[in-house]
């Protein structure tokens, strides 16, 4: 498990003063992806239209290019505004298999300073049950610190 205190400090120092959402997403993705071997695919799906997510900065294999709010784990996070902590993606109704290796998933809504949903942050693992509530809470806090000023 990453040292989330150190990770938060590193990300804060790298993103200080930046207000471009895509640049921030690229930096967060890189730092989070390389912080833990459980993280097989890490990236953002950006809100680009009504009820639509499109792939943003990511690390790992290919991802789905677009995901409607009505489908999959990322869509559920966007639609409900709630963190999705999925221990077994095969048991999630409507899971979209962008990569056949994904076994568990953590998806967090990303809000700007006005409280608007601008993206979801998706982390996939090739291990079942890879994510904990501590992962979700710590990453939610990091994302709020980075994107709260955008």
Backbone as JSON Lines, residues from 0, in Angstrom:
{"i":0,"aa":"X","n":[0.84,-1.18,0.0],"ca":[0.0,0.0,0.0],"c":[0.88,1.25,0.0]}
{"i":1,"aa":"X","n":[0.5,2.24,-0.79],"ca":[1.32,3.46,-0.82],"c":[1.29,4.19,0.52]}
{"i":2,"aa":"X","n":[2.32,4.97,0.75],"ca":[2.3,5.9,1.88],"c":[1.53,7.12,1.37]}
{"i":3,"aa":"X","n":[0.25,7.16,1.68],"ca":[-0.6,8.21,1.12],"c":[-0.23,9.6,1.59]}
{"i":4,"aa":"X","n":[0.36,9.72,2.76],"ca":[0.81,11.03,3.24],"c":[1.91,11.55,2.34]}
{"i":5,"aa":"X","n":[2.9,10.7,2.05],"ca":[3.98,11.11,1.15],"c":[3.48,11.34,-0.27]}
{"i":6,"aa":"X","n":[2.59,10.46,-0.74],"ca":[2.04,10.61,-2.08],"c":[1.3,11.94,-2.21]}
{"i":7,"aa":"X","n":[0.5,12.29,-1.21],"ca":[-0.23,13.56,-1.24],"c":[0.73,14.75,-1.29]}
{"i":8,"aa":"X","n":[1.79,14.69,-0.5],"ca":[2.79,15.78,-0.5],"c":[3.47,15.9,-1.85]}
{"i":9,"aa":"X","n":[3.84,14.76,-2.44],"ca":[4.5,14.78,-3.75],"c":[3.58,15.37,-4.8]}
{"i":10,"aa":"X","n":[2.34,14.9,-4.84],"ca":[1.4,15.4,-5.83],"c":[1.13,16.89,-5.61]}
{"i":11,"aa":"X","n":[0.98,17.31,-4.38],"ca":[0.75,18.74,-4.09],"c":[1.91,19.59,-4.58]}
{"i":12,"aa":"X","n":[3.13,19.12,-4.37],"ca":[4.29,19.92,-4.8],"c":[4.4,19.96,-6.33]}
{"i":13,"aa":"X","n":[4.04,18.87,-7.0],"ca":[4.13,18.83,-8.46],"c":[3.03,19.63,-9.14]}
{"i":14,"aa":"X","n":[1.9,19.78,-8.47],"ca":[0.75,20.44,-9.11],"c":[0.5,21.86,-8.61]}
{"i":15,"aa":"X","n":[1.32,22.31,-7.67],"ca":[1.13,23.65,-7.1],"c":[1.1,24.72,-8.19]}
{"i":16,"aa":"X","n":[0.05,25.53,-8.17],"ca":[-0.06,26.65,-9.1],"c":[-0.63,26.28,-10.45]}
{"i":17,"aa":"X","n":[-0.82,25.0,-10.73],"ca":[-1.36,24.57,-12.03],"c":[-2.88,24.57,-11.97]}
{"i":18,"aa":"X","n":[-3.52,25.09,-13.03],"ca":[-4.98,25.08,-13.04],"c":[-5.56,24.4,-14.29]}
{"i":19,"aa":"X","n":[-4.7,23.85,-15.12],"ca":[-5.16,23.12,-16.3],"c":[-5.53,21.7,-15.87]}
{"i":20,"aa":"X","n":[-6.79,21.34,-16.03],"ca":[-7.28,20.05,-15.53],"c":[-6.56,18.86,-16.18]}
{"i":21,"aa":"X","n":[-6.28,18.93,-17.47],"ca":[-5.62,17.8,-18.14],"c":[-4.19,17.64,-17.65]}
{"i":22,"aa":"X","n":[-3.48,18.72,-17.46],"ca":[-2.12,18.64,-16.92],"c":[-2.15,18.04,-15.51]}
{"i":23,"aa":"X","n":[-3.11,18.46,-14.72],"ca":[-3.25,17.91,-13.37],"c":[-3.56,16.42,-13.41]}
{"i":24,"aa":"X","n":[-4.46,16.02,-14.3],"ca":[-4.82,14.61,-14.44],"c":[-3.63,13.77,-14.84]}
{"i":25,"aa":"X","n":[-2.82,14.27,-15.77],"ca":[-1.64,13.52,-16.21],"c":[-0.66,13.31,-15.07]}
{"i":26,"aa":"X","n":[-0.45,14.33,-14.28],"ca":[0.5,14.23,-13.17],"c":[-0.02,13.3,-12.08]}
{"i":27,"aa":"X","n":[-1.29,13.44,-11.71],"ca":[-1.87,12.56,-10.69],"c":[-1.82,11.11,-11.16]}
{"i":28,"aa":"X","n":[-2.19,10.87,-12.41],"ca":[-2.18,9.51,-12.95],"c":[-0.8,8.89,-12.83]}
{"i":29,"aa":"X","n":[0.21,9.6,-13.26],"ca":[1.58,9.08,-13.21],"c":[2.01,8.74,-11.8]}
{"i":30,"aa":"X","n":[1.81,9.67,-10.88],"ca":[2.26,9.46,-9.51],"c":[1.51,8.32,-8.82]}
{"i":31,"aa":"X","n":[0.2,8.27,-9.0],"ca":[-0.58,7.21,-8.36],"c":[-0.26,5.86,-8.99]}
{"i":32,"aa":"X","n":[-0.2,5.8,-10.3],"ca":[0.04,4.52,-10.99],"c":[1.34,3.87,-10.53]}
{"i":33,"aa":"X","n":[2.38,4.66,-10.36],"ca":[3.69,4.11,-9.99],"c":[3.89,3.97,-8.49]}
{"i":34,"aa":"X","n":[2.84,4.27,-7.71],"ca":[2.99,4.2,-6.25],"c":[2.68,2.82,-5.68]}
{"i":35,"aa":"X","n":[2.11,1.92,-6.48],"ca":[1.68,0.63,-5.94],"c":[1.57,-0.4,-7.06]}
{"i":36,"aa":"X","n":[2.1,-1.59,-6.83],"ca":[2.05,-2.64,-7.86],"c":[0.64,-3.21,-8.05]}
{"i":37,"aa":"X","n":[-0.28,-2.93,-7.15],"ca":[-1.67,-3.37,-7.34],"c":[-2.34,-2.62,-8.48]}
{"i":38,"aa":"X","n":[-1.82,-1.44,-8.81],"ca":[-2.47,-0.57,-9.78],"c":[-2.03,-0.95,-11.19]}
{"i":39,"aa":"X","n":[-2.89,-1.68,-11.88],"ca":[-2.6,-2.22,-13.21],"c":[-2.94,-1.21,-14.31]}
{"i":40,"aa":"X","n":[-3.99,-0.45,-14.12],"ca":[-4.42,0.6,-15.04],"c":[-4.92,1.75,-14.19]}
{"i":41,"aa":"X","n":[-4.46,2.95,-14.5],"ca":[-4.8,4.13,-13.7],"c":[-5.09,5.28,-14.65]}
{"i":42,"aa":"X","n":[-6.23,5.93,-14.49],"ca":[-6.49,7.06,-15.36],"c":[-7.82,7.73,-15.12]}
{"i":43,"aa":"X","n":[-8.04,8.77,-15.89],"ca":[-9.24,9.58,-15.79],"c":[-10.14,9.37,-16.99]}
{"i":44,"aa":"X","n":[-11.43,9.41,-16.72],"ca":[-12.44,9.56,-17.76],"c":[-13.09,10.9,-17.5]}
{"i":45,"aa":"X","n":[-12.98,11.8,-18.49],"ca":[-13.44,13.18,-18.36],"c":[-14.9,13.32,-18.79]}
{"i":46,"aa":"X","n":[-15.64,14.17,-18.1],"ca":[-17.0,14.5,-18.53],"c":[-16.85,15.43,-19.73]}
{"i":47,"aa":"X","n":[-17.35,14.97,-20.9],"ca":[-17.18,15.76,-22.13],"c":[-18.5,16.17,-22.76]}
{"i":48,"aa":"X","n":[-19.59,15.71,-22.2],"ca":[-20.9,16.05,-22.72],"c":[-21.95,15.51,-21.76]}
{"i":49,"aa":"X","n":[-23.2,15.74,-22.08],"ca":[-24.26,15.23,-21.2],"c":[-24.17,13.71,-21.06]}
{"i":50,"aa":"X","n":[-24.01,13.26,-19.81],"ca":[-24.01,11.83,-19.5],"c":[-22.94,11.04,-20.25]}
{"i":51,"aa":"X","n":[-21.8,11.68,-20.57],"ca":[-20.76,11.0,-21.34],"c":[-19.37,11.25,-20.75]}
{"i":52,"aa":"X","n":[-18.62,10.16,-20.62],"ca":[-17.22,10.21,-20.2],"c":[-16.34,9.82,-21.38]}
{"i":53,"aa":"X","n":[-15.22,10.52,-21.54],"ca":[-14.22,10.14,-22.55],"c":[-12.88,10.0,-21.86]}
{"i":54,"aa":"X","n":[-12.08,9.1,-22.4],"ca":[-10.79,8.79,-21.79],"c":[-9.9,10.03,-21.73]}
{"i":55,"aa":"X","n":[-9.21,10.15,-20.62],"ca":[-8.26,11.23,-20.43],"c":[-6.88,10.64,-20.19]}
{"i":56,"aa":"X","n":[-6.02,11.37,-19.55],"ca":[-4.69,10.84,-19.26],"c":[-4.77,9.53,-18.48]}
{"i":57,"aa":"X","n":[-3.97,8.55,-18.91],"ca":[-3.95,7.26,-18.22],"c":[-2.6,6.59,-18.39]}
{"i":58,"aa":"X","n":[-2.37,5.55,-17.57],"ca":[-1.18,4.72,-17.66],"c":[-1.63,3.27,-17.58]}
{"i":59,"aa":"X","n":[-1.03,2.43,-18.38],"ca":[-1.4,1.03,-18.47],"c":[-1.79,0.72,-19.89]}
{"i":60,"aa":"X","n":[-2.44,-0.42,-20.09],"ca":[-2.89,-0.8,-21.42],"c":[-4.0,0.11,-21.92]}
{"i":61,"aa":"X","n":[-4.57,-0.26,-23.07],"ca":[-5.63,0.58,-23.64],"c":[-6.82,0.66,-22.7]}
{"i":62,"aa":"X","n":[-7.6,1.7,-22.86],"ca":[-8.84,1.86,-22.1],"c":[-9.99,2.07,-23.07]}
{"i":63,"aa":"X","n":[-11.2,2.03,-22.58],"ca":[-12.36,2.34,-23.41],"c":[-12.28,3.82,-23.78]}
{"i":64,"aa":"X","n":[-12.65,4.16,-25.0],"ca":[-12.57,5.55,-25.44],"c":[-13.68,6.4,-24.84]}
{"i":65,"aa":"X","n":[-14.87,5.83,-24.71],"ca":[-15.96,6.58,-24.1],"c":[-16.86,5.64,-23.31]}
{"i":66,"aa":"X","n":[-17.44,6.19,-22.26],"ca":[-18.31,5.42,-21.38],"c":[-19.51,6.3,-21.02]}
{"i":67,"aa":"X","n":[-20.71,5.86,-21.36],"ca":[-21.89,6.62,-20.93],"c":[-22.11,6.45,-19.43]}
{"i":68,"aa":"X","n":[-22.7,7.45,-18.82],"ca":[-23.0,7.4,-17.38],"c":[-23.85,6.17,-17.04]}
{"i":69,"aa":"X","n":[-24.56,5.64,-18.01],"ca":[-25.48,4.52,-17.77],"c":[-24.8,3.16,-17.75]}
{"i":70,"aa":"X","n":[-23.48,3.1,-17.99],"ca":[-22.82,1.8,-18.11],"c":[-21.57,1.7,-17.25]}
{"i":71,"aa":"X","n":[-21.35,0.51,-16.71],"ca":[-20.1,0.17,-16.06],"c":[-19.87,0.83,-14.72]}
{"i":72,"aa":"X","n":[-18.7,0.53,-14.17],"ca":[-18.31,1.05,-12.86],"c":[-18.04,2.55,-12.94]}
{"i":73,"aa":"X","n":[-17.36,2.97,-14.0],"ca":[-17.1,4.41,-14.16],"c":[-18.39,5.19,-14.34]}
{"i":74,"aa":"X","n":[-19.31,4.65,-15.12],"ca":[-20.6,5.3,-15.31],"c":[-21.37,5.4,-14.0]}
{"i":75,"aa":"X","n":[-21.3,4.35,-13.17],"ca":[-21.98,4.36,-11.88],"c":[-21.42,5.45,-10.97]}
{"i":76,"aa":"X","n":[-20.1,5.62,-10.97],"ca":[-19.48,6.67,-10.15],"c":[-19.92,8.05,-10.64]}
{"i":77,"aa":"X","n":[-19.96,8.24,-11.96],"ca":[-20.38,9.52,-12.52],"c":[-21.86,9.78,-12.26]}
{"i":78,"aa":"X","n":[-22.69,8.77,-12.44],"ca":[-24.13,8.9,-12.29],"c":[-24.55,9.18,-10.85]}
{"i":79,"aa":"X","n":[-23.92,8.48,-9.9],"ca":[-24.32,8.58,-8.49],"c":[-23.51,9.59,-7.7]}
{"i":80,"aa":"X","n":[-22.31,9.93,-8.21],"ca":[-21.42,10.8,-7.45],"c":[-20.78,10.09,-6.26]}
{"i":81,"aa":"X","n":[-20.84,8.77,-6.25],"ca":[-20.31,7.99,-5.14],"c":[-19.12,7.14,-5.58]}
{"i":82,"aa":"X","n":[-18.18,6.95,-4.65],"ca":[-17.04,6.07,-4.9],"c":[-17.54,4.66,-5.16]}
{"i":83,"aa":"X","n":[-16.95,4.01,-6.14],"ca":[-17.28,2.62,-6.45],"c":[-16.06,1.77,-6.1]}
{"i":84,"aa":"X","n":[-16.21,0.92,-5.09],"ca":[-15.16,0.03,-4.62],"c":[-15.63,-1.38,-4.95]}
{"i":85,"aa":"X","n":[-15.09,-1.96,-6.01],"ca":[-15.59,-3.22,-6.56],"c":[-14.53,-4.3,-6.41]}
{"i":86,"aa":"X","n":[-14.79,-5.26,-5.54],"ca":[-13.83,-6.34,-5.27],"c":[-13.77,-7.36,-6.4]}
{"i":87,"aa":"X","n":[-14.89,-7.54,-7.12],"ca":[-14.96,-8.53,-8.2],"c":[-15.77,-7.92,-9.34]}
{"i":88,"aa":"X","n":[-15.09,-7.48,-10.38],"ca":[-15.78,-6.81,-11.48],"c":[-16.77,-7.72,-12.19]}
{"i":89,"aa":"X","n":[-16.54,-9.03,-12.18],"ca":[-17.46,-9.96,-12.84],"c":[-18.81,-10.0,-12.13]}
{"i":90,"aa":"X","n":[-18.85,-9.61,-10.87],"ca":[-20.1,-9.59,-10.11],"c":[-20.81,-8.24,-10.19]}
{"i":91,"aa":"X","n":[-20.2,-7.26,-10.86],"ca":[-20.8,-5.92,-10.97],"c":[-21.73,-5.9,-12.19]}
{"i":92,"aa":"X","n":[-23.02,-5.64,-11.99],"ca":[-23.95,-5.61,-13.12],"c":[-23.55,-4.55,-14.15]}
{"i":93,"aa":"X","n":[-23.43,-4.96,-15.4],"ca":[-23.11,-4.04,-16.47],"c":[-21.65,-3.64,-16.57]}
{"i":94,"aa":"X","n":[-20.76,-4.37,-15.9],"ca":[-19.33,-4.05,-15.98],"c":[-18.88,-4.05,-17.43]}
{"i":95,"aa":"X","n":[-18.09,-3.06,-17.8],"ca":[-17.53,-2.98,-19.15],"c":[-16.11,-3.5,-19.08]}
{"i":96,"aa":"X","n":[-15.81,-4.54,-19.83],"ca":[-14.48,-5.14,-19.81],"c":[-13.59,-4.45,-20.84]}
{"i":97,"aa":"X","n":[-13.03,-3.3,-20.46],"ca":[-12.09,-2.62,-21.35],"c":[-10.81,-3.43,-21.47]}
{"i":98,"aa":"X","n":[-10.45,-4.13,-20.39],"ca":[-9.27,-5.03,-20.4],"c":[-9.68,-6.33,-19.71]}
{"i":99,"aa":"X","n":[-9.42,-7.43,-20.34],"ca":[-9.83,-8.73,-19.8],"c":[-9.08,-9.1,-18.52]}
{"i":100,"aa":"X","n":[-7.97,-8.44,-18.25],"ca":[-7.17,-8.76,-17.07],"c":[-7.72,-8.14,-15.78]}
{"i":101,"aa":"X","n":[-8.63,-7.17,-15.88],"ca":[-9.14,-6.47,-14.7],"c":[-9.98,-7.41,-13.83]}
{"i":102,"aa":"X","n":[-9.64,-7.45,-12.54],"ca":[-10.37,-8.28,-11.58],"c":[-11.09,-7.45,-10.51]}
{"i":103,"aa":"X","n":[-10.51,-6.28,-10.16],"ca":[-11.16,-5.39,-9.2],"c":[-10.92,-3.95,-9.63]}
{"i":104,"aa":"X","n":[-11.75,-3.05,-9.09],"ca":[-11.72,-1.68,-9.58],"c":[-12.11,-0.7,-8.48]}
{"i":105,"aa":"X","n":[-11.49,0.46,-8.52],"ca":[-11.82,1.57,-7.63],"c":[-12.03,2.79,-8.51]}
{"i":106,"aa":"X","n":[-13.22,3.4,-8.43],"ca":[-13.51,4.58,-9.24],"c":[-14.02,5.68,-8.32]}
{"i":107,"aa":"X","n":[-13.4,6.85,-8.45],"ca":[-13.72,7.98,-7.58],"c":[-14.21,9.17,-8.41]}
{"i":108,"aa":"X","n":[-15.33,9.78,-8.02],"ca":[-15.76,11.0,-8.69],"c":[-14.75,12.13,-8.44]}
{"i":109,"aa":"X","n":[-14.56,12.97,-9.44],"ca":[-13.64,14.11,-9.34],"c":[-14.46,15.39,-9.52]}
{"i":110,"aa":"X","n":[-14.46,16.22,-8.48],"ca":[-15.23,17.46,-8.5],"c":[-14.31,18.67,-8.56]}
{"i":111,"aa":"X","n":[-14.76,19.7,-9.25],"ca":[-14.0,20.95,-9.26],"c":[-14.38,21.79,-8.04]}
{"i":112,"aa":"X","n":[-13.82,22.98,-7.95],"ca":[-14.07,23.84,-6.8],"c":[-15.52,24.26,-6.65]}
{"i":113,"aa":"X","n":[-16.29,24.25,-7.75],"ca":[-17.7,24.62,-7.7],"c":[-18.58,23.41,-7.34]}
{"i":114,"aa":"X","n":[-17.95,22.25,-7.19],"ca":[-18.7,21.04,-6.85],"c":[-19.26,20.3,-8.05]}
{"i":115,"aa":"X","n":[-18.82,20.68,-9.25],"ca":[-19.28,20.02,-10.47],"c":[-18.42,18.8,-10.77]}
{"i":116,"aa":"X","n":[-19.05,17.73,-11.23],"ca":[-18.32,16.54,-11.66],"c":[-17.57,16.86,-12.95]}
{"i":117,"aa":"X","n":[-16.24,16.72,-12.93],"ca":[-15.45,16.97,-14.14],"c":[-14.85,15.69,-14.71]}
{"i":118,"aa":"X","n":[-14.82,14.62,-13.89],"ca":[-14.2,13.37,-14.33],"c":[-14.45,12.29,-13.28]}
{"i":119,"aa":"X","n":[-14.03,11.09,-13.61],"ca":[-13.89,10.03,-12.62],"c":[-12.45,9.53,-12.72]}
{"i":120,"aa":"X","n":[-11.91,9.12,-11.6],"ca":[-10.55,8.57,-11.54],"c":[-10.7,7.07,-11.34]}
{"i":121,"aa":"X","n":[-10.19,6.32,-12.28],"ca":[-10.39,4.88,-12.35],"c":[-9.06,4.17,-12.11]}
{"i":122,"aa":"X","n":[-9.07,3.22,-11.18],"ca":[-7.89,2.38,-10.94],"c":[-8.34,0.93,-11.04]}
{"i":123,"aa":"X","n":[-7.7,0.18,-11.91],"ca":[-7.99,-1.24,-12.09],"c":[-6.83,-2.07,-11.56]}
{"i":124,"aa":"X","n":[-7.17,-3.27,-11.1],"ca":[-6.14,-4.21,-10.66],"c":[-6.4,-5.57,-11.28]}
{"i":125,"aa":"X","n":[-5.32,-6.28,-11.55],"ca":[-5.45,-7.65,-12.05],"c":[-5.59,-8.64,-10.9]}
{"i":126,"aa":"X","n":[-5.71,-8.12,-9.68],"ca":[-5.91,-8.94,-8.48],"c":[-7.33,-8.73,-7.97]}
{"i":127,"aa":"X","n":[-8.02,-9.81,-7.58],"ca":[-9.35,-9.62,-6.98],"c":[-9.23,-8.98,-5.59]}
{"i":128,"aa":"X","n":[-10.22,-8.16,-5.24],"ca":[-10.26,-7.56,-3.92],"c":[-9.03,-6.73,-3.59]}
{"i":129,"aa":"X","n":[-8.49,-6.04,-4.57],"ca":[-7.2,-5.35,-4.38],"c":[-7.32,-4.05,-3.58]}
{"i":130,"aa":"X","n":[-8.5,-3.44,-3.54],"ca":[-8.64,-2.11,-2.97],"c":[-9.37,-2.13,-1.63]}
{"i":131,"aa":"X","n":[-9.01,-1.14,-0.79],"ca":[-9.61,-1.03,0.53],"c":[-10.31,0.32,0.67]}
{"i":132,"aa":"X","n":[-11.06,0.45,1.74],"ca":[-11.7,1.73,2.03],"c":[-10.64,2.8,2.3]}
{"i":133,"aa":"X","n":[-9.5,2.41,2.87],"ca":[-8.41,3.36,3.09],"c":[-7.89,3.91,1.77]}
{"i":134,"aa":"X","n":[-7.77,3.04,0.75],"ca":[-7.39,3.53,-0.59],"c":[-8.4,4.58,-1.06]}
{"i":135,"aa":"X","n":[-9.68,4.25,-0.95],"ca":[-10.72,5.15,-1.42],"c":[-10.7,6.48,-0.68]}
{"i":136,"aa":"X","n":[-10.6,6.43,0.64],"ca":[-10.6,7.66,1.44],"c":[-9.37,8.52,1.16]}
{"i":137,"aa":"X","n":[-8.21,7.89,1.1],"ca":[-6.96,8.64,0.88],"c":[-6.93,9.26,-0.51]}
{"i":138,"aa":"X","n":[-7.35,8.52,-1.51],"ca":[-7.33,9.05,-2.88],"c":[-8.4,10.13,-3.07]}
{"i":139,"aa":"X","n":[-9.53,9.98,-2.4],"ca":[-10.57,11.02,-2.45],"c":[-10.01,12.33,-1.91]}
{"i":140,"aa":"X","n":[-9.28,12.26,-0.82],"ca":[-8.68,13.44,-0.22],"c":[-7.63,14.08,-1.14]}
{"i":141,"aa":"X","n":[-6.81,13.26,-1.77],"ca":[-5.8,13.76,-2.7],"c":[-6.48,14.46,-3.87]}
{"i":142,"aa":"X","n":[-7.5,13.83,-4.45],"ca":[-8.19,14.43,-5.58],"c":[-8.84,15.76,-5.23]}
{"i":143,"aa":"X","n":[-9.44,15.84,-4.04],"ca":[-10.07,17.09,-3.6],"c":[-9.02,18.19,-3.47]}
{"i":144,"aa":"X","n":[-7.85,17.84,-2.99],"ca":[-6.78,18.82,-2.86],"c":[-6.27,19.33,-4.18]}
{"i":145,"aa":"X","n":[-6.24,18.46,-5.18],"ca":[-5.72,18.85,-6.5],"c":[-6.76,19.6,-7.32]}
{"i":146,"aa":"X","n":[-8.0,19.09,-7.35],"ca":[-8.99,19.62,-8.28],"c":[-9.96,20.61,-7.64]}
{"i":147,"aa":"X","n":[-9.87,20.81,-6.33],"ca":[-10.76,21.75,-5.66],"c":[-10.58,23.19,-6.11]}
{"i":148,"aa":"X","n":[-9.42,23.49,-6.68],"ca":[-9.16,24.85,-7.15],"c":[-9.37,25.04,-8.63]}
{"i":149,"aa":"X","n":[-9.83,24.01,-9.31],"ca":[-10.01,24.09,-10.77],"c":[-11.4,24.57,-11.11]}
